[in-house]
Structure formats: structure tokens, C-alpha cells
Amino acid sequence: MLGRVLLVLVLFVANVATGVGIVYSKHSMRKSFIELQALQTSFDELQVEWGRFQLEQSAWATHGRVEKIAREKLNMDLVHKERLIFLKAD
């Protein structure tokens, strides 16, 4: 009789421990999934920002803009044929 009570008690404790383990596991999975969704959202936002930066870089690096800055700020001009000097290495 004492053996059966002990067996029922052990099985009850094992059953409760298993239930707690399952609840903990589910909770942990939900937290991880929420974190994954937040990271995916952050990744998507960073991808959009990266695309904007690439567009901005291509706009700043256009030939016309570079030439305009070279003329206005650096006082550079196109080289004319008369001002070209060719050096010949022997």
C-alpha cells in the first residue's frame, strides 16, 4: 500500500514537472518568435534605408554635379587642345 502511494506521488510530481517544462518551453518559444519578428522588421527597415543611401550616393556622384563643383569651388575647367602638353619617354 505504501509503495502504491509513493508511486502515485512520484508520478504526480513527474506529471507536474513535465507540465511546467512544457509551459516554460512554450513561453521561451513565444519570446524567441517575438524577437525574431522584431529583428525581421528592423532588417526590412535597414534594407529600405540602404536603398535610400544608394540612391542618394548615385545622385551626389553624377557627372554633372561633380563637374559643377569642380568648376565653381575648385576653379577647374576642361583642358583645351592648345594647352595640352605630351611628354615622350625614351
HUBELPE-V16606 format. One record per backbone hydrogen bond with DSSP energy under -0.5 kcal/mol. CO is the residue of the C=O (numbers start at 0). NH is the residue of the N-H. E is the energy in kcal/mol with one decimal. If there is no record, write none. Layout:
BEGIN
<<CO & NH & E> <CO & NH & E>>
END
This chain:
BEGIN
<<0 & 4 & -1.9> <1 & 5 & -2.4> <2 & 6 & -2.3> <3 & 7 & -2.6> <4 & 8 & -2.4> <5 & 9 & -2.5> <6 & 10 & -2.6> <7 & 11 & -2.4> <8 & 12 & -2.4> <9 & 13 & -2.5> <10 & 14 & -2.5> <11 & 15 & -2.5> <12 & 16 & -2.6> <13 & 17 & -2.3> <14 & 18 & -2.2> <15 & 19 & -2.6> <16 & 20 & -2.3> <17 & 21 & -2.3> <18 & 22 & -2.4> <19 & 23 & -2.6> <20 & 24 & -2.4> <21 & 25 & -2.7> <22 & 26 & -2.5> <23 & 27 & -2.5> <24 & 28 & -2.4> <25 & 29 & -2.5> <26 & 30 & -2.4> <27 & 31 & -2.3> <28 & 32 & -2.6> <29 & 33 & -2.5> <30 & 34 & -2.2> <31 & 35 & -2.4> <32 & 36 & -2.5> <33 & 37 & -2.1> <34 & 38 & -2.4> <35 & 39 & -2.4> <36 & 40 & -2.3> <37 & 41 & -2.4> <38 & 42 & -2.5> <39 & 43 & -2.4> <40 & 44 & -2.3> <41 & 45 & -2.4> <42 & 46 & -2.3> <43 & 47 & -2.1> <44 & 48 & -2.4> <45 & 49 & -2.5> <46 & 50 & -2.1> <47 & 51 & -2.1> <48 & 52 & -2.5> <49 & 53 & -2.3> <50 & 54 & -2.2> <51 & 55 & -2.8> <52 & 56 & -2.7> <53 & 57 & -2.3> <54 & 58 & -2.0> <55 & 59 & -2.4> <56 & 60 & -1.6> <58 & 61 & -1.0> <61 & 65 & -2.3> <62 & 66 & -2.6> <63 & 67 & -2.3> <64 & 68 & -2.5> <65 & 69 & -2.3> <66 & 70 & -2.2> <67 & 71 & -2.8> <68 & 72 & -2.3> <68 & 73 & -1.2> <69 & 75 & -2.8> <79 & 82 & -1.2> <80 & 83 & -1.1> <86 & 88 & -0.6>>
END
